[in-house]
């Protein structure tokens, strides 16, 4: 918590870093909601940040740590000038999305539709998803 009881991100420091399981997703979503709200963003921007962030966090648990029940996840959030950046880092495995996702598998498409940019970098050491929002573009 920062001044006045607001959730504050410290540049370069995770907003959240811990073992994340399905049961932790709700409280982590609330943490991201509190942070975005404390940044004085409009309701649509808060919604886009929280929905996208939650989707990527859930993917980390479900796909990055499949069969393990969860694992170490880091959540970074930053608001500098007109740019919001949310980054989720896991240290699990990457699962290439199938060509035909069936009835599921539309989370990354959703994230890409709600963000200004969404970049995914995967390696043998885990996956990093960096999402940005241009605040000025959203206000127009």
Steps between C-alpha positions, in 0.01 A plus 500: 500500500614847420399836639134545589443123498535479119663202336823625345735333258867576540679530167697183439342319794216250465153599616462129579758222512406169649382148441176542310231233487141512376387598848728804497362644177211687664713688756762575233227637273386726786860619550520599132156664522607702804821609324324604176228684693763683708655623174184709437423327170152497351280196559549358148879513534488336845276227357736437205806483726337270755341266245821472295721461806274236652489305173880491477536407869248218456690378192820490706336272754307284253755464222839605635472277802263234367492199724677687784209696649682829451844652536702818537338796321608865497260784421642843416290812444624845400339829399749740348369801310228381264607135502374220724712185496403173666740208482443142616796266532483128571775242513299209365468344157354650184208339324463602137134589440328253266404615150137416582438597863162329512264644759785642710828668422393853419670671792799637311270627225298679767817647654621625162162666443504680835858628494699745290771232474539149637838332463572141596853369547549136590812297565611193690501721811136612483272751335478878521191681381526878477181696442477875442220754482533852361288708736465795261385279211239341723361840603435610141 
